[in-house]
Amino acid sequence: MDSMEVNKAVAAVLVSGIAFMVAGLVADGIVHPHKLAKSAIQVEVAASAAPAAAAAEPPIAALLASADPKKGEALTSSAGCVACHSFNQGGKAGVGPNLYGVVGAPHGHMEGYAYSDALKGKAGPWTYDELNDWLKKPAAYAPGTKMSFAGLPDPQKRADIIAYLRTLAASPEPLPPVPAAAAAAAPAAAPAAEVPFETLLASADPAKGQALTTKLGCVACHSFNDGGKSGVGPNLYGVVGAPHGHMAGFAYSDALKAKTGDWTFAELNEWLTKPAAYAPGTKMTFAGVKDAAQRADVIAYLRTLAATPVPLPAAK
C-alpha cells in the first residue's frame, strides 16, 4: 500500500474521533442529566404489625357469679385433678392433698401432708383470687412448687373449678361481690324461664339426692335412718309432711318453733334454697342450694325416708 492510502486511513480515524467528541459536547449542552432525589418507583415494605395487647381478664368475682360447679367437677376429671387429689370429706392425700374445705382454708390446710416450701411460705388463706392465680399457673404463683400441673389459661374454666371447690364444705364461703365496673360491663342476661318445682320433683332422682346429702355436708349434722339420733341438727327420717319441729326432744331454734304447719314440698324447697331467709334467726349455718334441680333431688330422697311416702304434688 502506498503512502497516500495510509494517510487517507489515518485521516479517517482522526475525523471519526473528532466527530464523536463534538457530538458528545453538543449532547451535554442540550441534555442536563441530574440524579433523582428518590427513586421513581417506590417499593413499600410493610412495617411489622405490633403485637396485639392481651385482653384483660374479667375479675374472678364476676366469673364466679355465673360459674357452674357441675362443669367444674367434670373438669377435675378431664384436667386430671382426680389423679392426684381426693375431694370427699376426710379423704386421704395422694400425690396432692385432699381438697375438701380448701376454699377459705390456710394454704397448708391438710394436716400431715408434706407441702413444698414454696406453699409453706404462702401466708393467709386460699381466697378466690389466690385460687384463681394458682390454677392459672402454679409454677408462677409458687415458684418451686411440687405441683406439676401446667395450669388452666381459660379463666371461665378456672371459675367453674373454684365454684365446685366452694361446694366442698358444710358451710360454703360467701361468694365475693362483683366489682361495680365489671357488673356494668357485663351484658344483661335474659332471665331463664323457671321450671315449676312440682315439675322438677316429678323427674327428681332420690339416688342423686342421697349422694348430695354427703356432698353438701348434710350428713355431718343429720342422721337419716328410722329412729336415728340427732346431731347438730335433728334426725330427718319422716320429715316430709311432718311438723316443723318433728323430732321430739330436739332443741329447735325459736325461728323454726314459730313455723306452723307441716314440712310440705314447697316449704322444704324454700328452706333448702336459703335457710336464713326462710327462718331468720335459725341455728342452721348451711348457706343453701341454689340449683333447683338439686333441691328437688334432695327432697325426693327425703320423701323416701318413710314407711308410707307422702304423695308427690301434681306436676304443673
C-alpha positions as CSV (number, residue, x, y, z in Angstrom):
1,M,0.0,0.0,0.0
2,D,1.5,3.4,-0.9
3,S,1.8,6.3,1.5
4,M,-1.2,8.1,0.1
5,E,-3.5,5.3,1.1
6,V,-2.1,5.2,4.6
7,N,-2.6,8.9,5.0
8,K,-6.2,8.5,4.0
9,A,-6.8,5.8,6.6
10,V,-5.2,7.7,9.4
11,A,-7.2,10.9,8.4
12,A,-10.5,8.9,8.5
13,V,-9.8,7.6,12.0
14,L,-9.0,11.2,13.2
15,V,-12.1,12.6,11.6
16,S,-14.3,10.0,13.3
17,G,-12.8,10.6,16.7
18,I,-13.3,14.4,16.4
19,A,-16.8,13.9,15.2
20,F,-17.6,11.6,18.2
21,M,-16.2,14.2,20.6
22,V,-18.1,17.1,19.1
23,A,-21.3,15.1,19.2
24,G,-20.8,14.4,23.0
25,L,-20.2,18.1,23.7
26,V,-23.3,19.1,21.8
27,A,-25.4,16.4,23.6
28,D,-24.2,17.6,27.0
29,G,-25.2,21.2,26.1
30,I,-28.7,20.1,25.1
31,V,-29.4,17.5,27.8
32,H,-28.7,18.3,31.5
33,P,-29.0,15.0,33.5
34,H,-29.4,15.1,37.3
35,K,-29.7,12.5,40.0
36,L,-33.2,11.9,41.3
37,A,-33.7,12.8,45.0
38,K,-35.6,9.5,45.4
39,S,-36.4,6.5,43.2
40,A,-39.2,7.0,40.7
41,I,-40.5,3.5,41.7
42,Q,-41.4,3.3,45.4
43,V,-41.4,-0.2,46.9
44,E,-43.1,0.0,50.2
45,V,-42.2,-2.6,52.9
46,A,-45.0,-3.2,55.4
47,A,-43.9,-2.5,58.9
48,S,-44.1,-5.4,61.2
49,A,-47.5,-5.4,62.9
50,A,-47.3,-4.5,66.6
51,P,-48.3,-7.4,68.8
52,A,-51.9,-7.1,70.0
53,A,-52.2,-6.4,73.6
54,A,-53.6,-9.3,75.6
55,A,-57.2,-8.7,76.5
56,A,-57.6,-8.1,80.2
57,E,-59.3,-10.9,82.1
58,P,-62.5,-10.2,83.9
59,P,-62.3,-10.3,87.7
60,I,-62.7,-13.8,89.2
61,A,-65.6,-12.4,91.2
62,A,-67.5,-11.6,88.0
63,L,-66.8,-15.0,86.6
64,L,-67.8,-16.8,89.8
65,A,-71.2,-15.2,89.7
66,S,-72.2,-17.3,86.7
67,A,-69.8,-20.2,87.2
68,D,-71.1,-23.8,87.0
69,P,-70.0,-26.2,89.8
70,K,-71.1,-29.2,87.8
71,K,-68.8,-28.2,84.9
72,G,-66.1,-27.6,87.5
73,E,-66.5,-31.1,88.9
74,A,-66.3,-32.5,85.4
75,L,-63.1,-30.5,84.7
76,T,-61.4,-32.1,87.8
77,S,-61.6,-35.3,85.8
78,S,-60.8,-34.0,82.3
79,A,-57.9,-31.9,83.6
80,G,-56.5,-34.8,85.6
81,C,-57.0,-33.3,89.1
82,V,-58.6,-36.6,90.4
83,A,-55.4,-38.4,89.7
84,C,-53.6,-36.6,92.5
85,H,-56.3,-35.3,94.8
86,S,-59.4,-36.5,96.7
87,F,-62.4,-34.3,97.2
88,N,-64.5,-36.0,99.8
89,Q,-64.7,-35.0,103.4
90,G,-61.9,-36.8,105.3
91,G,-60.4,-38.1,102.1
92,K,-56.8,-39.2,102.0
93,A,-54.0,-37.4,100.3
94,G,-52.5,-38.8,97.1
95,V,-49.8,-37.1,95.2
96,G,-51.6,-33.9,96.3
97,P,-53.6,-33.1,99.4
98,N,-57.3,-33.7,99.9
99,L,-59.3,-30.6,98.7
100,Y,-62.4,-30.8,100.8
101,G,-62.9,-27.4,102.6
102,V,-59.9,-25.8,100.8
103,V,-61.7,-22.5,99.9
104,G,-61.0,-20.1,102.7
105,A,-58.6,-22.5,104.5
106,P,-54.9,-21.9,105.0
107,H,-52.5,-22.8,102.2
108,G,-51.3,-25.8,104.1
109,H,-54.8,-26.8,105.1
110,M,-54.4,-30.6,105.2
111,E,-52.7,-31.7,108.4
112,G,-49.8,-34.2,107.9
113,Y,-49.4,-33.5,104.2
114,A,-45.8,-32.7,103.1
115,Y,-46.3,-29.4,101.3
116,S,-43.5,-27.8,99.3
117,D,-41.5,-25.0,100.9
118,A,-43.0,-22.8,98.1
119,L,-46.5,-23.3,99.5
120,K,-45.4,-23.3,103.2
121,G,-44.1,-19.8,102.6
122,K,-47.6,-18.6,101.5
123,A,-49.4,-16.8,104.3
124,G,-53.1,-16.3,104.6
125,P,-56.0,-18.4,103.4
126,W,-56.9,-19.7,99.9
127,T,-59.1,-16.8,98.8
128,Y,-60.9,-16.9,95.5
129,D,-58.2,-14.6,94.0
130,E,-55.4,-16.8,95.3
131,L,-57.0,-20.0,93.9
132,N,-57.5,-18.3,90.6
133,D,-53.8,-17.3,90.4
134,W,-52.8,-20.8,91.5
135,L,-54.9,-22.6,88.9
136,K,-53.8,-20.2,86.1
137,K,-50.1,-21.2,86.5
138,P,-49.0,-23.0,89.7
139,A,-45.3,-22.6,88.9
140,A,-45.7,-18.8,88.6
141,Y,-47.8,-18.5,91.7
142,A,-45.4,-20.5,93.9
143,P,-42.0,-21.0,92.2
144,G,-40.6,-24.3,93.4
145,T,-43.9,-25.9,93.9
146,K,-44.1,-29.7,93.6
147,M,-47.3,-29.3,91.5
148,S,-46.5,-30.4,88.0
149,F,-49.9,-29.2,86.5
150,A,-49.2,-26.6,83.9
151,G,-52.3,-24.5,84.6
152,L,-55.5,-23.5,83.0
153,P,-55.4,-20.5,80.7
154,D,-59.2,-20.3,80.4
155,P,-60.5,-18.0,83.2
156,Q,-64.0,-19.4,82.9
157,K,-62.8,-22.9,83.4
158,R,-60.9,-21.8,86.5
159,A,-64.0,-20.1,87.8
160,D,-66.1,-23.3,87.3
161,I,-63.5,-25.4,89.2
162,I,-63.3,-22.9,92.1
163,A,-67.2,-22.8,92.2
164,Y,-67.1,-26.6,92.6
165,L,-64.4,-26.5,95.3
166,R,-66.6,-23.9,97.1
167,T,-69.3,-26.6,97.4
168,L,-67.0,-28.9,99.2
169,A,-67.8,-27.6,102.7
170,A,-70.5,-27.8,105.3
171,S,-70.9,-24.0,105.0
172,P,-69.6,-22.8,101.7
173,E,-67.7,-19.5,101.7
174,P,-69.8,-16.5,100.6
175,L,-69.1,-15.5,97.0
176,P,-67.1,-12.3,96.6
177,P,-69.0,-9.2,95.5
178,V,-68.8,-8.4,91.8
179,P,-66.9,-5.2,91.2
180,A,-69.2,-2.4,90.0
181,A,-67.2,-1.8,86.8
182,A,-67.4,-5.5,85.9
183,A,-71.1,-5.7,86.6
184,A,-71.8,-2.6,84.5
185,A,-69.7,-4.0,81.6
186,A,-71.4,-7.4,81.7
187,P,-74.3,-7.7,79.2
188,A,-77.6,-8.3,80.9
189,A,-78.6,-11.9,80.5
190,A,-82.2,-12.8,79.7
191,P,-83.7,-14.5,82.8
192,A,-84.2,-18.2,82.2
193,A,-87.7,-19.4,82.4
194,E,-88.2,-21.0,85.8
195,V,-89.4,-24.6,85.8
196,P,-92.2,-25.2,88.3
197,F,-90.8,-27.0,91.3
198,E,-93.6,-29.6,91.1
199,T,-92.3,-30.5,87.6
200,L,-88.8,-30.9,88.9
201,L,-90.0,-33.2,91.7
202,A,-91.8,-35.4,89.2
203,S,-88.4,-36.2,87.5
204,A,-86.2,-35.9,90.5
205,D,-83.7,-38.7,91.4
206,P,-83.7,-39.8,95.0
207,A,-80.3,-41.6,94.5
208,K,-78.8,-38.3,93.4
209,G,-80.4,-36.6,96.4
210,Q,-78.9,-39.1,98.8
211,A,-75.5,-38.6,97.2
212,L,-76.0,-34.8,97.6
213,T,-76.6,-35.1,101.3
214,T,-73.0,-36.3,101.6
215,K,-71.5,-33.9,99.0
216,L,-73.3,-30.9,100.6
217,G,-72.3,-31.9,104.1
218,C,-75.8,-32.7,105.4
219,V,-74.6,-36.0,106.9
220,A,-72.2,-34.1,109.1
221,C,-75.2,-32.7,111.1
222,H,-78.1,-35.0,110.5
223,S,-79.0,-38.7,110.6
224,F,-81.4,-40.2,108.1
225,N,-82.3,-43.6,109.4
226,D,-85.5,-44.6,111.2
227,G,-85.0,-43.8,114.9
228,G,-81.6,-42.2,114.3
229,K,-80.1,-39.8,116.9
230,S,-79.8,-36.1,116.4
231,G,-76.5,-34.4,115.9
232,V,-76.0,-30.7,115.4
233,G,-79.4,-31.0,113.5
234,P,-82.3,-33.3,114.0
235,N,-82.9,-36.7,112.5
236,L,-84.6,-36.3,109.2
237,Y,-86.4,-39.6,108.8
238,G,-90.1,-38.9,108.1
239,V,-89.6,-35.2,107.8
240,V,-91.7,-34.7,104.6
241,G,-95.2,-34.0,105.7
242,A,-94.2,-33.8,109.4
243,P,-94.5,-30.7,111.6
244,H,-91.5,-28.3,111.5
245,G,-90.4,-29.4,115.0
246,H,-91.0,-33.0,114.2
247,M,-88.2,-34.6,116.3
248,A,-89.2,-34.9,120.0
249,G,-86.5,-33.7,122.3
250,F,-84.5,-31.7,119.8
251,A,-83.8,-28.1,120.7
252,Y,-85.1,-26.3,117.7
253,S,-84.4,-22.6,117.3
254,D,-87.2,-20.1,118.1
255,A,-87.2,-19.3,114.3
256,L,-88.4,-22.8,113.5
257,K,-90.6,-23.2,116.5
258,A,-92.5,-20.2,115.2
259,K,-93.3,-22.0,111.9
260,T,-96.7,-23.6,112.0
261,G,-98.0,-26.3,109.8
262,D,-96.1,-29.2,108.2
263,W,-92.9,-29.5,106.0
264,T,-94.6,-29.5,102.7
265,F,-92.6,-30.0,99.5
266,A,-92.9,-26.2,98.8
267,E,-91.7,-25.4,102.4
268,L,-88.8,-27.7,102.1
269,N,-87.8,-26.2,98.8
270,E,-87.8,-22.7,100.3
271,W,-85.8,-23.9,103.3
272,L,-83.2,-25.6,101.2
273,T,-82.9,-22.5,98.9
274,K,-81.8,-20.3,101.8
275,P,-82.4,-21.4,105.4
276,A,-81.5,-17.9,106.8
277,A,-84.2,-16.3,104.5
278,Y,-86.9,-18.9,105.2
279,A,-86.4,-18.7,109.0
280,P,-84.4,-15.6,110.1
281,G,-82.6,-16.5,113.3
282,T,-82.3,-20.2,112.5
283,K,-79.3,-22.1,114.0
284,M,-78.8,-23.7,110.6
285,T,-75.5,-22.4,109.2
286,F,-75.9,-24.1,105.8
287,A,-75.9,-21.4,103.1
288,G,-78.5,-23.1,100.9
289,V,-78.7,-24.9,97.5
290,K,-79.0,-22.6,94.5
291,D,-79.7,-25.3,92.0
292,A,-83.5,-26.1,91.9
293,A,-82.9,-29.5,90.4
294,Q,-80.5,-30.4,93.2
295,R,-83.1,-29.3,95.8
296,A,-85.7,-31.5,94.1
297,D,-83.3,-34.5,94.2
298,V,-82.6,-34.0,97.9
299,I,-86.4,-33.6,98.7
300,A,-87.2,-36.7,96.6
301,Y,-84.7,-38.6,98.7
302,L,-86.1,-37.3,102.0
303,R,-89.6,-38.4,100.7
304,T,-88.4,-42.0,100.5
305,L,-87.5,-41.9,104.3
306,A,-90.9,-43.0,105.4
307,A,-92.9,-46.2,105.7
308,T,-95.5,-44.5,103.5
309,P,-94.0,-41.7,101.4
310,V,-96.2,-38.6,101.0
311,P,-97.7,-38.4,97.5
312,L,-95.9,-36.2,95.1
313,P,-97.7,-32.9,94.1
314,A,-99.3,-32.8,90.7
315,A,-96.7,-31.6,88.1
316,K,-97.6,-28.2,86.5
